[in-house]
Amino acid sequence: MREYKTQTIEHLGLVSSMIDELGIVDTIDNAIKQDKNERRVTIGEAVKAMILNGLGFVNRQLYLVPQFFENKPLELLIKKGIEPNNLNDSVLGRALDSLYDYGVTPLFSQISTKAFENLDLIVKYSHLDSTAIHVDGKYNSNEEAKEGVVHITKGYSKDHRPDLNQVMLEMICENSHGIPLAMRALDGNSSDKISFEKMVVDHIEALNNTTTGVVVADSAIYTADNIASFKTNNIKWITRVPNQIKATKELIESLSIDRMTSHSKDDRYSYISLGNSYANVNQQWIVVHSTPAKERAKKSVSKKLDKLVDKEIKEFEALKSMMFACGNDANRAYEKLVKKFSLLEPVDVKIVKHKRYKKAGKPSKKEADFYEYGIEADYSFKIDRYHQEVWKKSIFILASNDLNIDPEEIIDVYKNQFVVERGFRFIKSPEFLADSLYLKKPERIEALLFIMTLCLMVYASLEYKIRTSLKDKDEFFIDQKGKLTQTPTTRWVFQTFIDIHILSIGDSEQIIMNLKEYHHTLLRVLGKNYQINYLLL
């Protein structure tokens, strides 16, 4: 009797082909010295296995990787001769150690340079940001920080979990699809203001190989020292100007909406472009008014000012209930309190003289024994304060040292800063490798962050490849509603590949099962390297 066996390939054939197209395995194996004849699995192949596991969306720990691959066609996904038990935690752990010893940051730059070359993708703008990733365990949190080893410790938690130890991940991603160009692991208490400048300067060569050199970052990068360093290194940048800078407050207060120009493609934004020389560097400041920000500001300002109004009313009513020995005392108390008011505006204020008698009972017709003085007044509200607060929260200022970029392009590019944040959400998703990490050593944590960022590179590159291939060949894929699209997400494509299996009959025949017509279309436009993994060639 012939033996029948099924293996699950699902979307992993796409992932494997993209890893190969980006040249990840070859770049790693050419960079890290190793005796390939003595290895069943090279370091590059171990990395490929971890990426396949990471993008399998099963949230398995490293020691469960062999179990993950038990029913997978490893001869297609990695290479012939590899068995699941060859991908045990010892093999993968030593691979992580080798990656760390080589240096994951420079290695990633080598991979990204080759990847963007293979994708034939030239990037005009790149985005820089950082995030905190929580870890389970103390690691070296109770030790002094050592140079060259990431210090896992508590720090400012962007996920609002200050109780947990963390490590920081810093990334630079291209503008359109969020494909990472560079990555670096940082101590858990690192400061963006310091690390951003070092990240950019250290990666000038890699950035110049893949982009035209304009780096986009949030306001943490905008310091006098950073701006001077970028000038020295001839780095072009776009960022948001921090509100704490005195010049921004003065500028915002001096402007009005009628001086601004409406964005030609998005009327939610209006702007005015002005020259500036902060930190002795010529730059253009784009003051932007955002209608969406204004609507958010109305709610937040109302909530904030309502609390302040209630507080000021209570204080004023308390003052009105007090009595003073003389009119001057009452007036001084009134003036002292009113100076503190920012919203309440007293009107019709009077100092009123009240008769007082020493004996209880009905007052006699004689002159009062003594007098007390109180305050009578009504009040209104300084509505201008509300409008000022809403205005200030509706405005932000963008800056660039590239004086040739059109202001509207600067606005559009900065709005794409979310591509890095989207990448961080992907990496920290519970469906991914983990939303918090545990390995034996901090060095392996750093290496695993490298693997996680490679997973993002493969995921984002695959989306770019799918969309451009569909458009180039004028073909379509189905969306969640069964309609045709040329811009499917990678996650959706992965979901449509669920339940695709390979049926092996004996040792000679293999049949791909459950491929639909839209799968055939997609694999055809992606090319033969993708078709091979699904036995179509």
C-alpha positions in Angstrom: 0.0 0.0 0.0 1.1 3.5 -0.8 1.6 5.8 2.2 -0.5 9.1 2.4 0.8 12.1 4.3 -0.4 15.7 4.6 1.6 18.7 5.5 0.4 22.2 6.3 2.0 25.0 4.3 -0.7 27.7 4.4 0.9 31.2 4.0 4.4 30.1 5.0 5.3 29.4 1.4 4.9 33.2 0.8 7.0 34.0 3.8 9.7 31.6 2.8 9.9 33.0 -0.7 10.1 36.6 0.5 12.9 35.7 2.9 14.8 34.3 -0.1 14.0 37.3 -2.3 15.3 39.7 0.4 18.5 37.6 0.6 18.3 37.3 4.4 19.8 33.8 4.7 22.7 34.4 2.3 23.5 37.8 3.9 23.7 36.3 7.3 25.7 33.2 6.3 28.2 35.4 4.3 28.6 37.8 7.2 29.1 35.3 10.1 32.0 32.9 9.9 30.9 29.3 10.4 31.8 25.9 9.1 28.8 25.0 7.0 30.1 21.5 6.4 29.9 20.8 10.1 26.4 22.3 10.5 23.1 20.6 9.7 21.5 24.1 10.0 23.4 27.3 9.2 22.8 30.4 11.3 21.0 32.0 8.4 18.7 29.0 8.1 18.1 29.0 11.8 17.1 32.7 11.5 14.7 31.7 8.6 13.1 29.1 10.8 12.6 31.7 13.6 11.0 34.1 11.1 8.7 31.4 9.8 7.8 30.6 13.4 7.3 34.2 14.2 5.0 34.8 11.2 3.1 31.6 11.9 1.0 33.6 14.4 1.0 30.8 17.0 2.8 32.6 19.8 5.1 29.6 20.5 8.3 29.9 22.6 11.6 28.9 21.1 11.7 25.5 22.7 8.4 24.6 20.9 9.7 25.4 17.4 10.3 21.7 16.6 6.7 21.1 17.4 5.6 24.0 15.1 7.5 22.4 12.2 6.3 18.8 12.7 3.7 19.0 10.0 5.4 21.6 7.8 7.2 20.8 4.4 10.7 21.8 5.6 12.2 20.7 2.3 10.3 23.5 0.6 10.4 26.1 3.3 14.1 25.8 4.3 16.0 23.1 2.5 16.2 19.3 2.0 17.5 17.2 4.8 16.3 19.4 7.7 14.0 17.7 10.2 12.0 19.4 13.0 14.3 18.1 15.7 17.2 19.9 14.0 15.4 23.2 15.0 15.5 22.7 18.7 16.0 25.4 21.4 19.7 24.6 21.7 20.3 25.2 18.0 18.3 28.3 17.9 19.7 29.6 21.2 23.3 29.2 19.8 22.2 31.0 16.6 21.0 33.9 18.7 24.3 34.0 20.6 26.2 34.1 17.2 24.0 37.0 16.0 24.7 38.9 19.2 28.4 38.3 19.0 28.5 39.6 15.4 26.4 42.6 16.2 22.7 42.6 15.4 22.5 46.3 14.5 25.2 46.3 11.8 24.0 43.0 10.6 20.5 44.3 10.1 21.8 47.3 8.1 23.6 44.8 5.8 20.4 42.9 5.3 18.3 46.0 4.7 20.7 47.3 2.2 20.6 44.0 0.2 16.8 43.7 0.7 16.0 47.2 -0.7 18.3 46.5 -3.6 16.5 43.2 -4.4 13.1 44.9 -4.1 14.4 47.7 -6.4 12.9 50.2 -3.9 14.3 53.7 -3.5 13.0 55.5 -0.4 12.7 59.3 -0.3 11.8 59.6 3.4 12.5 57.4 6.4 10.8 57.5 9.8 12.5 57.1 13.2 10.8 56.1 16.5 11.2 53.9 19.5 9.1 51.8 21.8 9.3 49.8 25.1 8.9 46.0 25.2 8.3 44.3 28.5 10.3 41.3 29.6 9.5 38.6 32.1 12.3 38.2 34.6 14.9 40.4 36.3 17.9 39.7 34.1 20.5 42.3 34.8 18.1 44.9 36.2 19.7 44.8 39.6 23.2 45.1 38.2 25.2 48.1 37.0 24.8 48.7 33.2 27.7 47.2 31.2 28.9 48.6 27.9 27.8 46.4 25.0 25.1 44.6 26.9 21.5 45.9 26.8 20.4 46.9 30.3 17.0 45.5 31.1 15.4 47.8 33.7 12.5 50.0 34.5 12.1 53.2 32.6 9.4 55.4 31.0 6.8 52.9 29.8 5.1 53.9 26.6 2.6 51.1 27.3 1.8 52.5 30.8 3.4 49.5 32.6 6.0 51.2 34.8 6.0 48.2 37.2 7.7 45.9 34.6 11.3 45.7 33.4 11.7 46.6 29.8 14.0 47.0 26.8 13.8 49.7 24.2 13.6 49.0 20.5 14.5 51.7 18.1 13.7 51.5 14.3 14.0 53.5 11.1 11.3 52.5 8.5 10.7 53.7 5.0 7.9 56.0 4.4 5.3 54.2 2.3 5.1 50.6 3.5 6.9 50.6 6.9 9.7 48.3 5.8 12.4 48.7 8.5 15.8 50.1 7.4 17.6 49.9 10.7 17.1 48.7 14.3 18.8 48.9 17.6 18.1 47.5 21.1 18.5 50.0 23.9 18.6 50.0 27.7 15.1 50.1 29.2 15.6 53.6 30.6 17.1 55.2 27.4 16.2 58.7 26.4 14.9 59.4 22.9 16.5 62.8 22.8 19.9 61.2 23.1 19.4 57.9 21.3 17.7 59.3 18.2 20.7 61.4 17.2 23.1 58.5 17.6 20.8 56.2 15.7 20.7 58.5 12.7 24.4 59.3 12.7 25.5 55.7 13.1 23.3 54.7 10.2 24.2 57.4 7.6 25.8 54.9 5.3 22.9 52.4 5.4 20.4 55.3 5.0 22.3 56.7 2.0 22.3 53.3 0.4 18.5 53.0 0.6 17.1 56.6 0.8 17.7 60.1 -0.3 18.6 60.9 3.3 15.6 62.8 4.8 14.8 61.4 8.2 11.4 62.0 9.9 11.0 61.8 13.7 8.9 63.1 16.5 9.8 66.1 18.6 12.3 64.2 20.8 14.9 64.7 18.0 14.5 68.5 18.1 17.2 69.7 20.4 20.0 72.2 19.8 22.7 69.5 20.1 20.9 67.1 17.7 20.4 69.8 15.1 24.0 70.8 15.3 25.1 67.2 14.9 22.9 66.7 11.9 24.3 69.8 10.3 27.8 68.5 10.8 26.9 65.2 9.3 24.9 66.8 6.4 21.6 65.0 7.4 18.3 66.3 6.2 15.4 66.0 8.6 11.7 66.7 9.3 10.3 66.8 12.8 7.7 68.4 15.1 8.9 71.4 17.1 8.3 70.8 20.9 5.7 73.0 22.5 8.1 73.8 25.3 10.3 76.0 23.1 9.5 79.6 23.9 9.4 80.7 20.3 6.6 78.2 19.5 4.3 79.7 22.2 4.8 83.2 21.0 4.3 82.3 17.4 1.1 80.4 18.0 -0.4 83.2 20.0 0.5 85.7 17.3 -1.2 83.9 14.4 -4.8 83.5 13.2 -6.5 81.2 10.8 -7.0 83.9 8.2 -3.3 84.2 7.7 -3.0 80.5 6.7 -3.4 78.7 3.4 -5.7 75.7 3.0 -3.9 72.4 2.1 -4.6 71.8 -1.6 -5.3 68.1 -1.2 -6.7 67.9 2.4 -8.8 70.8 3.5 -8.7 69.6 7.1 -5.3 71.3 7.3 -4.2 74.9 6.9 -0.7 76.2 7.2 1.7 79.1 6.9 5.4 78.6 6.1 8.0 80.8 8.0 11.7 81.0 8.2 13.6 80.2 11.4 17.2 79.8 12.6 16.8 77.9 15.8 20.2 76.5 17.0 21.9 78.6 14.3 20.6 76.3 11.5 18.4 77.8 8.7 15.2 75.9 8.5 11.5 76.3 7.6 8.8 76.1 10.2 5.4 75.0 8.9 2.7 76.2 11.4 -0.3 73.8 10.8 -3.9 74.1 11.9 -5.7 70.8 12.1 -9.5 70.6 12.1 -9.4 67.0 13.6 -7.2 68.3 16.4 -9.6 71.2 16.9 -12.5 68.9 17.4 -10.5 66.8 19.9 -9.4 70.0 21.6 -12.9 71.2 22.1 -13.7 68.1 24.2 -10.5 68.0 26.2 -10.4 71.8 26.9 -14.1 71.8 27.9 -13.5 69.0 30.3 -10.3 70.6 31.7 -11.8 74.1 32.0 -15.1 72.9 33.6 -13.1 71.5 36.5 -11.2 74.8 36.8 -14.4 76.9 36.6 -16.0 74.8 39.4 -12.9 75.3 41.5 -12.9 79.1 41.0 -16.6 79.4 41.6 -16.3 77.6 45.0 -13.4 79.8 46.0 -15.3 83.0 45.0 -18.4 81.9 46.8 -16.3 81.1 49.9 -14.9 84.6 49.7 -18.4 86.2 49.4 -19.4 84.4 52.6 -16.6 85.8 54.6 -16.7 89.0 56.7 -13.8 91.5 57.4 -13.1 94.1 60.0 -12.7 96.9 57.5 -13.3 97.6 53.8 -9.6 97.6 53.0 -9.2 94.1 54.3 -12.2 92.9 52.2 -10.8 94.6 49.1 -7.3 93.1 49.7 -8.7 89.6 50.0 -10.8 90.1 46.9 -7.8 91.4 44.8 -5.6 88.6 46.0 -8.1 85.9 45.0 -9.0 87.5 41.7 -5.3 87.5 40.6 -5.5 83.6 40.7 -8.5 83.4 38.5 -8.0 82.5 34.9 -11.6 81.8 33.9 -13.9 83.6 36.3 -14.5 87.3 35.8 -16.3 89.1 38.7 -18.7 91.8 37.8 -20.7 94.4 39.7 -18.3 94.1 42.7 -19.3 96.0 45.9 -17.8 96.2 49.3 -20.9 96.2 51.6 -21.0 97.5 55.2 -23.0 95.4 57.7 -24.2 96.5 61.1 -23.4 94.3 64.0 -24.6 94.3 67.7 -23.1 92.8 70.8 -26.4 91.7 72.3 -28.7 89.1 70.8 -32.3 89.8 70.0 -34.0 92.6 68.1 -31.6 95.4 67.3 -32.3 98.7 68.9 -32.6 102.0 67.1 -29.3 103.1 68.4 -26.1 103.1 66.3 -24.5 99.7 65.7 -21.9 98.5 68.1 -19.5 97.7 65.3 -19.4 97.0 61.5 -18.2 94.2 59.3 -17.5 94.3 55.6 -18.4 91.7 53.0 -18.2 91.4 49.2 -21.2 91.2 46.9 -20.7 90.4 43.2 -21.8 88.5 40.3 -19.5 86.8 37.8 -19.1 85.9 34.1 -16.6 83.7 32.3 -13.6 84.6 30.2 -14.8 82.8 27.0 -11.6 84.0 25.2 -9.6 81.7 27.4 -11.6 78.7 26.0 -11.0 79.8 22.4 -7.3 80.4 23.1 -6.8 76.9 24.6 -8.7 75.3 21.7 -6.5 77.2 19.2 -3.3 76.3 20.9 -4.2 72.6 20.9 -5.3 72.8 17.2 -1.9 74.0 16.1 1.4 72.1 15.7 4.7 73.3 14.1 6.8 71.2 11.8 10.4 72.0 11.0 12.9 70.9 8.3 16.4 72.0 7.5 15.7 71.1 3.8 14.5 74.5 2.5 13.5 73.0 -0.9 10.7 70.7 0.3 7.2 72.0 -0.4 5.4 72.8 2.9 2.4 70.5 1.9 4.8 67.6 1.3 6.3 68.2 4.7 2.8 67.9 6.3 2.0 64.8 4.3 5.3 63.1 5.1 5.0 63.8 8.8 1.5 62.4 8.9 3.1 59.1 7.8 5.0 58.8 11.0 2.4 56.3 12.0 4.1 53.6 9.8 6.7 53.1 12.5 4.1 53.0 15.2 2.1 50.5 13.1 5.3 48.3 12.9 5.7 48.5 16.7 2.0 47.4 17.2 2.7 44.4 14.9 5.8 43.4 16.8 4.1 43.7 20.2 0.9 41.9 19.1 0.1 38.9 21.3 -0.3 36.8 18.1 3.4 37.4 17.3 6.4 35.9 19.0 5.3 37.5 22.3 4.1 40.7 23.7 6.5 40.2 26.6 9.7 38.2 26.3 11.6 35.6 28.3 15.0 34.1 27.3 18.0 33.1 29.4 20.3 36.1 28.8 19.9 39.8 27.9 22.1 39.1 24.9 19.6 36.7 23.5 16.8 39.3 24.2 18.7 41.7 21.9 19.1 39.0 19.3 15.4 38.1 19.4 14.5 41.8 18.9 16.6 41.5 15.7 14.5 38.4 14.7 11.3 40.3 15.5 12.3 43.2 13.3 13.2 40.9 10.5 9.7 39.4 10.8 8.4 42.9 10.3 10.7 43.4 7.3 9.4 40.3 5.7 5.7 41.0 6.5 5.9 44.6 5.2 8.0 43.7 2.1 5.5 41.0 1.2 2.6 43.5 1.3 4.7 45.9 -0.9 5.5 43.0 -3.3 1.8 41.8 -3.5 0.4 45.3 -4.2 3.0 46.3 -6.7 2.8 43.0 -8.6 -1.0 43.1 -8.8 -0.9 46.7 -10.2 1.9 46.0 -12.6 0.1 42.9 -14.0 -3.4 44.6 -13.8 -4.6 41.7 -11.7 -6.8 41.6 -8.6 -7.2 39.7 -5.3 -10.4 39.3 -3.3 -11.0 41.4 -0.2 -12.9 40.5 3.0 -16.2 41.3 1.3 -15.4 39.2 -1.7 -14.8 42.2 -3.9 -11.7 42.7 -6.1 -8.8 44.7 -4.9 -5.2 45.5 -5.8 -4.3 46.6 -2.2 -4.9 43.6 0.1 -3.2 43.6 3.5 -0.6 40.9 4.2 -2.7 39.7 7.2 -5.8 39.2 5.0 -3.7 37.3 2.3 -2.4 35.1 5.1 -5.9 34.4 6.3 -7.0 33.3 2.8 -4.2 30.7 2.7 -5.5 28.9 5.8 -6.1 25.2 5.1 -3.8 24.9 2.1 -2.0 21.6 2.5 0.3 19.3 0.6 -0.7 15.7 0.1 2.2 13.3 -0.4 1.4 10.0 -2.0 4.3 7.5 -1.4 7.7 8.9 -2.2 7.0 10.2 -5.7 3.8 12.3 -5.9 2.8 15.5 -4.2 -0.5 17.4 -4.6 -1.3 20.9 -3.4 -4.8 21.1 -1.9 -7.4 23.8 -1.5 -5.8 26.4 -3.8 -8.5 28.7 -5.2 -8.4 30.6 -8.5 -7.4 33.9 -6.7 -4.5 32.0 -5.0 -3.3 31.0 -8.5 -3.6 34.5 -9.7 -1.6 35.9 -6.8 1.1 33.3 -7.1 1.4 33.8 -10.8 1.9 37.6 -10.5 4.4 37.1 -7.6 6.6 34.9 -9.8 8.0 31.4 -10.1 9.9 31.5 -6.8 6.5 31.8 -5.1 4.8 29.2 -7.4 7.5 26.6 -6.6 6.6 26.5 -2.9 3.1 25.7 -3.9 4.1 23.0 -6.4 2.8 25.0 -9.4 6.0 24.6 -11.3 
